[in-house]
Structure formats: C-alpha cells, structure tokens
Amino acid sequence: EWGSTGPTDAGHYNNWPEDTNFFRKEGGGWDGEYGEFFLTWYSQMLLNHGERILTSAKSIYDNTGVKISVKVAGIHWHYGTRSHAPELTAGYYNTRNRDGYLPIAQMLARHGAVFNFTCIEMRDHEQPQDAQCAPEKLVHQVALATQKAQVPLAGENALPRYDEHAHDQILKASQLNAEGNLDETEMCAFTYLRMNQHLFQPDNWRKFVAFVKKMKEGKSTDKCWEQVEREAEHFVHVTQPLVQEAVA
C-alpha cells in the first residue's frame, strides 16, 4: 500500500512547508513511519543514480589522469525549518534530525570523486529571512560530511558576485573556517562564476585580481585586503590589454 504512490499531502511547488500536512513541523508526515519509508526510498534512487553514473565514468576515464567531480546542489531555502522541504523534494534526505549529505559524500568517496558544492559566496543574513535560508550553515554541514567521508571538497559561487563581501565569504568558506571542529584543511578547488563584461569593469577587475591573489596564498598569509590589493595592482596593469579585449 505504501509503495503504490508518493505522499499526496505534500502540497504544490510554491507552497510553504507549514501550508502542507507532509512538511509541517508539528505532526508532519515527513517525520512519521510512512515519511521515513518514502524518503529513504526516494533519496536512495538518487544515490543509486550516482553509483551508476560514476561506475560508468570510471570505466571510461580510469588511468587517464582525469579527475571526476560531482556537482551537488546547494538548496538553502527553508534550511532553518525542521523538515527541510526543498532538500527533501530534490532527493536529499536531510532534516533537522538526519544528515543527508554524509551518504552522498560516502558514495563519492567510494569512487574517488570530488564533492563539488555551490552557494559558497552566500551569507545567511543576505537571504530571505522569512524563508529561513541558511547557506552558511548548509556549507558547514557539507564540509563536515566530506571530512567524515574523507572525500575532497570543491566549491563554486551560485550567483555572479563582484563585491568584496562575496569574495571574503568565498575565502572563509574555501579555508573551512566556519565555526565547528573542522580540521586544518582547505577546499581542493574553486570555480568562479561567471566571466562577463561586468567582471572586466575596472573596479570589479581590480577586486577580482586581489581576490585571486588571496585565494592563491590561502591560509599561509595574514595580509589584510589593502596590502593584497596594493601587491595585486601590478597584475591589474599587466592584464589590462586582455581586459580591454574581453570587454570588446
């Protein structure tokens, strides 16, 4: 009987968790026996898919020097609620009472893949508070999961950002300096999105060059932003012809 259909009381795409019987915090179906049965099956389908894709990828790229990286979505909306409805809907069985990212990290570790996570540039207070968004807490949870599973963690920004606040947040996240008992490790890689004309505007480019220099130096430096920017000024001038060509 349970296996014949998914939950019928989970609402629709634009419903808030508390508007549904399945995702509400008090007595929600997600926290009952049927919810556990369905969500375990549902999330396992995603893990099984990952296993199949990685097995196939390894058979193609083994011994070629190619490093396989798996993109995991950063679904931070309603992270502060008990049910984490958006994550459950996407197949990540992550709730206030259950770590949904450790099984993913363990699956990637079995195949020697990199755990690539997004929303690294986001700060909690910049997001809609009524939706209880918490990207910083989500990134921290994922970092802990990857360390437990001993799988490398890579990151990328979710939105095009060219300001120092976003750069600072990326640096903090990439160095795994979030509060908690994290080891003295760093992300293995970071992908900066996106290259466009806004990036090559003089002020944005100057900040970006300083940001790249700071990322390169990692935890080995205690220089302030002002000092790094002064040292990066040389690279700003050197790359000026390339910037002009890119803007054109």
N, C-alpha and C positions, 0 to 999 in steps of 0.2 A: 504493500500500500504506500509506504514512504517513497519507494523507488519509482513511482509512476509519474511524478511531477515535481517541479521545483516549488518553493514557497509561493502561495497565492496571495499572501498578505504583505508583500514587500514593497508595495506602492509602485510609483512610476518614476521616470528619470529625474524629474525636478522636485520630487517630494523631499522634505527634510526628514531625518531619521525619526523624530518624535511624531511625525504625521502618519507613521506606519505601525502596524502591530508587530511586524517582524523585527524592526531595527530599534524600536524604542528602548530606553534604558531600563525601565521597570517592567519586568514580565515579558520582554521581547522574545520572539521565537528564536532569535539567534543564540540565546543563552539556554535554550531547552534541549531536550534529547533529540527532537527532530532537527533542530538547527545544527546541532553538532554533527549529526548524521549527514545532513545535506552539505554543509560547508566543508566537512572533511573530504567527501567525495568530489565536490566542486573544485577545491584547491588542489587535490591530487591529480585531477585532469591536467591542470596547468603544469605541475611538476613532471608528470609523465610526458607531456609535450616537450618540455625542456630536455628531458633524458633522451628522447628520440632524436631531436634536432642536434644535440651535442654529440651523440653517438655517431650520427651521420657526418657531422662536420669534422670530428676527429679522424674518421676513416679517410677523409679527403686531404686534410691538412697536416696529419701526423708526419713528423720528421721533415717538415718544410720550413720551419722557423717561424711560421705564422702563429700569432698569439690570439686565441679566441676570447672575445669579450661579450658578455650578455647584458643587454640593456634591461634594467628593471625600473618600472615607472615610479616616480615619487608622488604618491597620491596623498597629499597632506590635508585635504578638506575633511572636516569633522574628525580629525585625529584626536581631538580632545574629548570626544564622546566615548561612551563605553563600548559601543558596537563597532565603531569604525566602518560605518556602512559603505562608503565609497570603495574602501580597500576590499571588503568582503565581496562586493559586486564585481570587482575586477578579478577576483580569484585569489587574492592574498588573504589567507585566513589569519588576520592579525586583529586582535581585540585587546581590550584592557587586561584581559586575563590570559592571553595566549600570544606567543611570539611567532608571527607568521613569516618572518624573514630568515630565521635560522634554518628551516628546512630548505629554503631556496639556496642559501649560502652553502649548505652541506651538499646539495645536489651539484652546484657549480664546482665545489672543491673536488668531488669525485672525478670530474672530467678535466681538471686543471684549467678551468676558465676563470676569467676576471669578472668580478661583480661590479657592473657599471651602473652607478646611481645618479639620479638627477636632482634638481632643485637645490643645488649646493649653495647658490648665491642668495637664497631667500632667508629672511629673518621673520620670526614669529609675529612681531608687532606690526609688520608691514602688510600682513594678510588680513582678510575679513574676520573680525573678532566674533561676529555673530555666528560664523560657520565653524568656530573653534579650530581654525587652521593652525598647524604647528610643524612647519617644515624643519625647523632646527631640531626639535625632539625626534622627528622621524629619521633624520640623517644620523643622529646619535644612536638611535636604536639599531639602524642598519650597520653602523660602524662596529658596534658591539657584536652583532651577529656574525659579521665577517671575521672578526678576530677569534671568536669561539670556534668557527669552522676552519680557521686558518686558510682563508681564501683572500687574494689581493682585492683591494677596493679601489676603483677608479670613479671619477665624478665628472659632471658637466653641469653647466647652468641651464635652467629651464627657459628663461626669458632673456632677450637681448638687453644687457645692462652695461653701461659705460661709466658708471659713477664709482667713487671711491668706497662708498658704503658696501656696494656689492663686491668690490674687489677685496675689501677687508674680510667680508664674510666667507668668501671663497678661500682665502688664505687660512682663516681659522679652521674651516671645515677640512681643508686638504691636509692640515697638520694634525687633525684629530685632537684638537684642543678643547672639545666640548666637555662640559662637566661630567665627571664619572671616572671610573677606574680604567681608562684606556691606556694601553701600552705606549711607549715612546716610538710610535710608528707614523708613517705618512701614507697618503694615497699614492698608489703606484703610477697614476696618470691622471691628467685632467684635460678635457676637451672644452675649448672656449667657443661658445656660440654667440654671435654669428658675425661673419665678415661681410660688412656692407658699407655704404657711404658714411653712415653715422660714426662708425668706428674710426674712419680716417679723417674726421674733423680734427683740427689741430689740438684742441683741448682734450678731446677724448683719446686721441692717439698718444699724447704725452702721458696721460694717466695709464694707458694700456701698457706702454713700454715700461714704466716704473713697476706696474703690476707683474709683468713677465719677469723682470729682474728679481723682484721679491720672491716670486714663486721658485725661480731657479736657485736662489740662495737657501730657501727652506728654513728649517729650524736653526741652521748654523749661524744665523745672523741676528743681531738685536738692534739693527739700524732702524731709525724712525723713517716715516714716509718721506719727510722733507729731504733727508740725506740721500735716500734711494733715488728720489726724483732728480736731485742735483747730479748724481752719478749717471742717471739714465739720459740726461739731456744730450750727451754725445751721440747716443744711439738714435735719438729723435732726429737730430740733424743728418746723420748718416743715411737714414731711411727716407728722408724727405722726397727724393725723386721717385721712390717706389710708391709712396703715399699719393703723390700727385698723379702718377699713372693709374693707380687703383681708383681714385676719385673720378678721373676722366672716363 
